[in-house]
Amino acid sequence: QSVLTQPPSVSGAPGQRVTISCTGSSSNIGADYDAHWYQQVPGTAPKLLIYGNNNRPSGVPDRFSGSKSGTSASLAITGLQAEDEADYYCQSYDSSLSAYVFGTGTKVTVL
Amino acid sequence: EVQLVESGGGLAQPGGSLRLSCAASGFTFSGYWMSWVRQVPGKGLVWVSRIDLDGTTTTYADSVRGRFTISRDNAKNTLYLQMNSLRAEDTAVFYCTRLTTLLAFDIWGQGTVVTVSS
């Protein structure tokens, strides 16, 4: 059902850099709608991590960064820490569906 | 403190109804579009519905259109979701969220659990 595709899982050792891709289409990310990212620790509500492709809300460490190119967006986590272990979701707006759409979600594991 | 607190979840029978509420505090409620997002335990996030500043314009996901109704009372700083003709597949955690001008959900409630089962 999700129109934004993410890898199911990524992993890295503490201190490493990991990236999560979010592949959309010409009716969402490619249509110049912004990509946003959320972090969800199991058992808690999602938290906005990146908005407007590459902006961090107050309080989000600068280890998290976002980018967008064409029909895709990416989230990078540098200096991976144990507390970064969570599920991550991208989100945008889709003009064909007239709906807000989320990615399939990616589980980040810190080895 | 900016906060959203949902209530009204619980057990409903297939074909039954529930009304969710979301109490907002710490910000000017009437100045924001609001939305509901749901999540089946262990699964991903799914947008459900959105309402504009004064309730004039509402939009719904195809899966709930015609069965769910979103509304708001700006005087009470409260968002609602009336859910009718409930189905087993509506079982999920329902989150109340604030929508920004960039179409991001920047504030989330803690969620309320809806279970549809006989």
Contacts between the chains, C-beta under 8 A, distances in Angstrom:
chain1	res1	chain2	res2	distance
A	1	B	46	7.5
A	2	B	44	6.3
A	33	B	103	6.8
A	34	B	102	5.3
A	34	B	103	6.6
A	34	B	104	7.2
A	36	B	102	7.4
A	36	B	103	7.7
A	36	B	104	4.0
A	36	B	105	7.6
A	38	B	45	7.4
A	38	B	105	7.5
A	40	B	45	7.9
A	45	B	95	6.0
A	45	B	108	4.3
A	45	B	109	6.6
A	45	B	110	5.6
A	45	B	111	5.6
A	46	B	45	6.5
A	46	B	95	7.4
A	46	B	105	7.6
A	46	B	108	5.6
A	47	B	108	7.1
A	48	B	104	6.1
A	48	B	105	6.6
A	48	B	106	4.9
A	48	B	107	7.9
A	48	B	108	7.9
A	51	B	100	6.8
A	51	B	102	5.8
A	51	B	104	4.2
A	51	B	106	6.8
A	52	B	102	4.8
A	52	B	104	7.2
A	57	B	106	6.8
A	89	B	44	6.7
A	89	B	45	5.5
A	91	B	45	7.6
A	91	B	104	7.0
A	91	B	105	7.2
A	92	B	103	7.6
A	93	B	103	4.9
A	97	B	62	8.0
A	98	B	59	6.4
A	99	B	47	6.1
A	99	B	59	7.5
A	99	B	61	5.9
A	99	B	62	7.8
A	100	B	35	7.1
A	100	B	47	4.1
A	100	B	50	7.0
A	100	B	103	6.7
A	100	B	105	7.9
A	101	B	47	7.0
A	102	B	44	6.0
A	102	B	45	4.4
A	102	B	46	6.7
A	102	B	47	6.8
A	103	B	44	7.6
A	104	B	44	5.9
A	105	B	44	4.6
A	105	B	45	7.5
